[in-house]
């Protein structure tokens, strides 16, 4: 049987929000079984459950909004929670945005490890996709297909030669997430900056928390993976899927998607009850790490 999980003790970190540019204090606190993930705006006294119904403003990040309060750029933390199996948590925020830290989920994974992840001896159903669902158009789309575990086939395509076309294919396990997905950082292009600034976004971005790509050049130092860009898109997807509140058994195939399509697919799924069911695992599946195509090619070389 799979169990709900929380952390053993409270932990905290501070940092800048990549879009708002504010300094933010974040604290993670244990929560009882059945709580889910709750963002608490300590400056406003308002709690926001991390659920798909509360997702808003999905162009450059995932924002949760309730009763006029927001928790912005939640996807990297949500991915870390999903990747480590934490299901019940209070997330205290002193301002509107989760700190970006290094632009990946790795600092949050390390924070959770420092806190200690504990089983709560309360069962956790999984969401089994039963039929194919697709959202998007011919250029950008995402599809959910039945599968016995969470598998991802994600493709990106950018005009910049430093990125080009990249693809990730593989099962998502806790070990795979921690080693191959969590370290992948957010990225951007200098030509996007004026439009972001006009919208009041990107005010906290820097070469320390974002991989900046200028044509053939990477301005922010060495990449952590040569396909770090598609891996970060997978990270975003995992964070957005966590808004379902249950682990997902599905193959997710995405082509040039992003937060808006991720959440659209989730909402389409939730409003199609015939396409899924909650199942109770009778045992913990053994953890396995299966190389995806690029890793296999590198190993063979």
Helices and strands as residue ranges (DSSP letters): E 3-7, E 11-16, E 23-30, E 37-41, E 46-49, G 52-54, E 55-56, E 63-66, E 69-71, H 75-84, E 89-93, H 106-115, E 117-123, E 126-129, E 133-136, E 141-146, E 151-157, E 165-171, H 174-176, I 177-181, E 187-189, G 190-192, H 193-198, E 211-214, E 217-218, H 228-241, G 242-244, E 247-255, H 259-270, G 273-275, E 276-279, H 293-300
